[in-house]
Amino acid sequence: MSPQRRLRLREAPLARTGAELGEVLDFVREEIAPFPTGNGHPAFFAWVNSPPAPAGINAELLASAINATCGMGENALRRRALSRVPSLTSSAFEERSP
């Protein structure tokens, strides 16, 4: 990314209102997507990123749909999901009794 482009993006004022979806997608295509890593250091060799797993993509979609209702009081599904996290992680993250 050129220093001029970086400066323009950094100093651009934040919009006071939302934008149409097409405008947002155009901005991402033109200003963000061409610069995926942002690492131009001469000693940089490569990022090692795993490809997205289809199950993970679906889980993110479902999580975003569930999170939309988290302020409405019915959080049984969220509590159930969170109660299972310790069994999926190492013992360092397991619930500890007081």
DOROVEX-673867 format. One line per 10 residues: number of its first residue (from 0); their letters; for each residue x, z, y of C-alpha. Coordinates in steps of 0.001 Angstrom, whole numbers. Example, Ala and Ser with C-alpha at 12.3 -4.5 7.8 and 13.67 -1.06 7.14 Angstrom:
<recs>
0	as	12300 7800 -4500  13670 7140 -1060
</recs>
This chain:
<recs>
0	mspqrrlrlr	0 0 0  1372 -921 3377  2032 1829 5907  -446 153 8281  -3247 213 5698  -2483 3827 4781  -2596 4841 8444  -5856 2949 9022  -7501 4674 6039  -6134 8086 6953
10	eaplartgae	-7278 7910 10562  -10642 6221 10045  -13506 8434 11214  -15888 9758 8588  -19319 8151 8607  -22166 10273 9898  -24679 8550 7621  -24585 7183 4112  -23901 3567 3233  -25645 1072 1026
20	lgevldfvre	-24337 1010 -2552  -23034 -2547 -2095  -20966 -1465 906  -19470 1435 -1050  -18594 -830 -3970  -17056 -3390 -1593  -14924 -639 -39  -13727 533 -3455  -12950 -3034 -4533  -11025 -3863 -1350
30	eiapfptgng	-9389 -566 -369  -8979 1547 -3517  -8918 -573 -6680  -5879 -2683 -5676  -3782 502 -5526  -4539 2384 -8755  -1455 4595 -9029  -57 4943 -5560  3426 5613 -6921  5962 3253 -5383
40	hpaffawvns	9060 5354 -5990  11973 3167 -7191  12699 5530 -10100  9090 5524 -11291  8719 3967 -14731  5078 4253 -15793  2014 6407 -16028  850 7073 -19557  -2924 7187 -19408  -5144 7149 -22421
50	ppapaginae	-8099 4775 -22379  -11502 6360 -21857  -13307 7283 -25043  -16884 5965 -25246  -18091 9454 -26200  -16409 10886 -23095  -18064 8319 -20848  -21462 9202 -22307  -20737 12921 -21986  -19885 12497 -18284
60	llasainatc	-23120 10580 -17737  -25145 13311 -19448  -23303 16075 -17597  -24025 14469 -14244  -27712 14219 -15143  -27836 17872 -16215  -25933 19071 -13146  -28562 17510 -10909  -30979 20258 -11981  -28647 23246 -12057
70	gmgenalrrr	-30195 24736 -8922  -33708 24736 -10319  -33349 27861 -12440  -33506 26446 -15990  -29943 26610 -17189  -30445 27264 -20896  -28714 24038 -21887  -25791 24776 -19603  -25475 28341 -20947  -25543 27071 -24517
80	alsrvpslts	-22877 24455 -23796  -20653 26978 -22031  -21052 29496 -24837  -19474 26974 -27198  -16389 26294 -25056  -14324 29167 -26484  -14672 27773 -29991  -13295 24455 -28762  -10299 25887 -26934  -7318 28010 -27802
90	safeersp	-7605 31772 -28145  -6151 32167 -24645  -9477 30989 -23211  -11825 32858 -25548  -14253 35349 -24115  -12844 38824 -23901  -15014 41901 -24276  -14888 44319 -21304
</recs>
